[in-house]
Amino acid sequence: MRSRYHTIVLVTILLFLLQSCSSEHKPHASFYYWKSTFRLSKTDSSYLSQLRVKQLNVKFFDVDWNFEAGKALPVAEIRFTEQVPNELSIIPTIFITNRTMVQIPVSQVSDLATKITTKIRSIADSNHLSIKEIQLDCDWSEKSREKFFLLASLVKKNISRQSIQLSATIRLHQLKYIGRAGIPPVDKGILMFYNMGSLDGRGTDNSILDLTIARQYLRRLKDYPLPLDIALPIYQWVVLQREGQVINLLTNVSVEALHDTLHFEPITQKKFRVRESHYFHSLYLYRGDELRLEEISLSQLQESADLLNPIVNQSEPHILFYYLDEKNLTRYAPEDLQKVVNHFR
């Protein structure tokens, strides 16, 4: 009798452990590659190796509306100057401007879908790439939703015979306002967990990542009908404002450059006023212009992971960092980003 009791207890414990293991998230680290030339530096390759990255979402080209031609045209096509390492799977990512989907007549959507898939195939074949997934990146609006969803359904139809999945990026507002935004007809989504505040700084100190704002949009994440991967920011920029208006975004500006007290007067730790007019990063700054540094700390990434992990709606999410670049990587040790990924376990 006791032996039977022990057996039942042991089986119950094993079942519990198996269930716990199956419900645990098994995240995978990945990156976006958002440059016009594909070339991995030694730093890039080392980083990818240490994080055991198996796939990259590579922007193949943009699609924008050409008003003069009256049609959608590809721009900023990527150029591969080296062979992609065998251990990396490439996901072609196509950035489509919202104005393209607003302007394009419904009668041209089918042709655009064909041209997108044909161009992807041409780039992939010429670089000996095997494609298992294609991603469409478009911040569609209520005005463009139907045409973008039509485009997505036609692209999906074009690639279905090749057993290629279709994914789409999902912005926070599209997550929160599902009724107005709709659900794109794709196999999976990628939640873009950044660019969530106003660039002019109203209501936020950091328009790239503000968790107070983010929390207002996440209520429906766990029940979203598409499995969602998560994209987190590791980039920084400097917002240039003149008389309260956003003039430009400056990338690759060092923090040290802003602490040049001859040219800049600190307003806060992250905000600076131009003392005297001068050229800075090929731009002419006027006296009184304001510069606001927006960057992402490791603690912010960890807090983001802690916020998202309990409500991630799939068991093996890809955690994509935007974007792969030496200057972005120098701000984080590989083990730091691995810790962020591990927060999703």
Secondary structure, 3 states (H helix, E strand, C coil): CHHHHHHHHHHHHHHHHHHHHHHCCCCEEEEEECCCEECCCHHHHHHHHHCCCCEEEEEEEEEEEECCCCEEEEECCCEECCCCCCCCEEEEEEEECHHHHHHCCHHHHHHHHHHHHHHHHHHHHHCCCCCCEEEEECCCCCCCHHHHHHHHHHHHHHHHCCCCEEEEEECHHHHHCHHHHCCCCCCEEEEECCCCCCCCCCCCCCCCCCHHHHHHHCCCCCCCCCCEEEEEECCCEEEEEECCEEEEEECCCCHHHHCCCCCEEECCCCEEEECCCEEECCEEECCCCEEEEECCCHHHHHHHHHHHHHHCCCCCCEEEEECCCHHHHCCCCHHHHHHHHHCCC
